[in-house]
Amino acid sequence: MRFGCRRISRTRLLICLAAAGLAACASRAPIPAGQVPAANYVSAEDEAYGLQVLSALSQRYPVDQNDRNIFRVRDLVGRLANAAGAGASPWNVYVLRGDDVVNAAATRGNFVFVWTGLFRATYSDPELATVLAHEMGHVLANHTQSTPSEEASQIFADISGNIASSIVSTQGPYGAFAQLAGILVSETIKAFAVNPEAQRQEFEADQIGLFLMADAGFDPKEAVDFWVRFGSQYASDASGLNFFSTHPTTEERIQSLQSLLPGAEERYRAAAASKAGTGAGRAAKAEEADTFVVGK
């Protein structure tokens, strides 16, 4: 028992040193609620970065060739990209085989990755758009790692965190200790030191994604409804669990989204009115053109 206490103390020392180093690196100012960041120009370097991440991910999860899944994701990504004014540069969509992986990711170079497990977890296009808008929010906010290998490692760590969440939710935090140790031992220090910033980025991507959904014509209330259902079905809020994950607990995520919902709903109604006005304008112009031809 004393030996265990000494190990914990040493770990805490390492954690404090790592956290101090992280705090020394000032992060940029938060993105205001309602703002969808302007898309960056995708350079050849960005493209190469995304391809290297794809190469690393596809070694463990092969690229899926199901056209129906690919086209569905491409259509939704295209709709969201156009709403963000980010349709000038192509978005590279890849579906990866992993029926047990309920996950998606996006990175520099406008690369979007969706695992096949996400299709069974999302029941409609708005639900899938909720996840895609969140991931695209990461790209628009420049939430990327320094190197492609670090990016791929972070994605793999997120997947491991999801697996750990599943273990805790089914076996409880004590009964699952041995299995959690096998999954998380290499990530423990990172969880203590890095996760506060990583979780801040998750909340920011949620915020961007919610308004991006609204601008694209998806009711943002469906995002809140999705996380409520998803949380009860897949996630766990066991004590301390979010400490080992870069993602916030479902309860925290829902509370944050609900606080943003009134503004996002207003944007959604404005987008719907604008679309209706554009459609009416086109119909009027077509009728005017027909009248002109007949009169001539």
N, C-alpha and C positions, 0 to 999 in steps of 0.2 A: 504493500500500500504506500509506504514512504517512497519507494522507487517511482511509483506512478505519479506521486505528487511532485517529485523532482522533475520528471519528464514534462509535466504540465507547465511548471514554472519556466523551464527552458524554452518550451514552445511559445509561451506568452512573451518572453523576451524577444524571440525572433519575430513574432507578430508585431510587437511595438516598433521594432527597428524597421520592418518592412512598411508598416503603416506610416511611419514618419517620413520614409523616403517617398511614399506615394503622395503624402500631403504637400511635400516640397514641390511637387510638379503641379503647378496651377492649371486647372482646366478652364476652358473658355466659358464665357458667360452663357447661362441657360437660354434656350430658345423660348421666346414668349408664347404663351398659350394662344392658339389660333394661327400661328405662323407656320407655313410649310416652306422650309428652306429652298432657295433656288438651286436647281440642278447644276452640278459642275460639268464642265466639258470633259468627256471621257478620252483620255490620252492613250497612246500606244502602251505606255507604262502601266496605266490602270488596267488595260485589257490583259496585259501579260500577268499582272497580279491576280486577276480573277481566274485566269486559266490555270495558274499554279495551284490556287485553292481548289478548283474543280479537280485537278489531277490528284491532289491529296485525298479529297473526299471520295472520289470514285474508286480508289484502290480498296476501300473498305465497303463502299456502297455503290454497286454498279449503276450506270445510267439506264433508266427505264426507257423502253421504246414504245410505250403505249401512247399512240397518237391522241386518243381521247383525253387522257390526263394532261399531256403536253399542251394541246391546243386550249384546253380549259384554263390552265394557269397563264398561258401567254395572253389570252383575251383579257383576263382580269388585270394582269400586270400592265398591259397596254392601256386599258381604261384608266387605271390609277396614275400611270405615268403622264398621260395626256392631261389629267386634272391637275397634276403638279407642275405642268409646263416642262416636263422632263422627257418628252417624247422625241426630241431631236436626235438624241443618241440612242442607239439600240439597247434593248434590255435582253440579256442572255438568260433564258429560262432552262433549267435542267431539273427533271424529276429523277430522284435516286431511289433505288429499290431498298426498302427497309420497312416491312409491314409492321414491325414492332417499334418503329421510331415515329412518334407523333411530333414532328418538328419541321421547321423551315428556317432558312437563313438567307442573308443577302450580303454582298460585299462590294468593294471597289470594282470599277469596271462595269457596274450595273449587272452583276451576276446574281441570279436568284435561284435558290435550291429548295426543292420541296421533296420530302420523303413520302413514300407511298402510304405510310401509316397515317398521315394527316388527312387523307381523303375519307377514311372511315370515321374520323373524329369531327369532321365538318359536314354538316347536313345540307348546306346550301351555298350558293355563290357568295352571298353577303358574309357568311361565316368564314369562308375561305379568304375572301377579300379582307376581312378583319386581320387575319394573320399576315397576309401579303403586304398590306398597308403598313403594318408595324415594322416588318423587315425592311421595306423600302424606306421607311422613316430613318432607320439606322444609316442607310447609304446616304440619304439626303443630308443628314446631320453629321456626316463624316465620322461615324463611330466605327472606325476600322483599326486593325492592329498594324504595327510597324512593318511586319513582313508577312508574306503569304503563309509561311509555316506557323507563325504565331496565330494567324487568323484561323487556320484549319484546326490548330490545337484548341483554340477557344470554342469552336463549334463542337468538336469532339467532347470537350469538357461539359458543355451544355447538355449534350445527349446523355453523358454519364450522370449528370445531375438529375435529368428526367427519370433515368432508370432507378437512381437512388430514391427519388420521390415515390416511385411505384412500390419499392420494397418497404419503405416506411409505412405507406398507407395500408399495405396488406398485412404486415407483421408487427407494426409498432416500433417505436424508436429503440427499445431495448432488445427485443427479439431479433431485430435486423442488424445489430451492431457488427457482427462478424462480416456479413455481406457488405455493409456500408464501408467497413474499413478497407476491404479489397478494392472497392470502386474509388473511394475518395482519398486514400492515403497520400497520393501524389498531388492532390489538389488542396490539402488542408490549409497550408500557409497562404496560398493564393486566395482561398475563400475568406480568410480573416482580413487580408491586406487589400485585396483588389475589389472585392464585391461591393463596398459602398459606392464606388464610382461606377462599377458595372450596373448596379441597380438603378443609379441615377439615370444612366443612359437608357435603361429599359423603360422607366417612366417617361422619359422624353420621347422615345420611339412610340410608345402608346399614345401620347399626346398628339404627335405629328400624324400618326396613322388614323386617329379618330377624325381629325379635320380633313385629312386627305380622302377618307371614305366619304365624308359629307360632300366634298367638292366633286367627287366622282359619281354622285347620285345614289350612294348606298346610305340607308338610314343608320346613323351612328348608334341609335338605341340598340340595334341588332348586335353591335360589338359588345355592349354591356351584357345583353342577354346571353351571348355566346360564352363570355368568360364566367358568368354565373353557372351555366350548365357544364362547361368544360371543367371548372374548378371542382364541382361536386362529383364529376365522373372520372377525372384523371389525376387531379392534383391532390396534395395533402398539405394541411396547415399544421402538421405535428410540430410541437414546440421545438424551436431552433432549426427547423428544416431549411427555411429560407437562408439561414446563415451559410449553408453549404451550396447554395445555388446562386448564379448570377441573376436569376429572375426573382422579382418580388413575390410575396405570397399572393395567392389569388384574392384574398380579402383586401389587401392593400391596393392591388391593381384595380379592383372593382370600385373601391372608394374613390380612387384618383379619377377614374373614368367618369363616374357619376358626377363629380364636381365640375367636370368639363362639358358634360352632356348638354346643358342649356345652350351654350354658345355654339356647339357643334350642330345641334338641331336647327338653330337659326341659319347656319351656313347651308345646311341641307335644304331647307325651305327656299333659300335664296337661289341655290343651284337649280332646284326644280322649277322655280318661277322663270329663271333665265332660259332654261331649256324650252319651257312652254312658250315663252315669248319668241324665241328664235324659230320654233316650229311654226308659230302663227305668222311670223314675218315671211318665212319662206313660202307658206301657202298663199299669202296675199300677193307676193311678187309673182308667183306662178299664175294666179288668177288674173293679175294685171297684164301679164305677158299674153295670156290667152285672149283677153279682151282686145288687146292691141292688134293681134293677128286677125281676129274676126272683123274688127272695124276696118282694117286695111282692105 
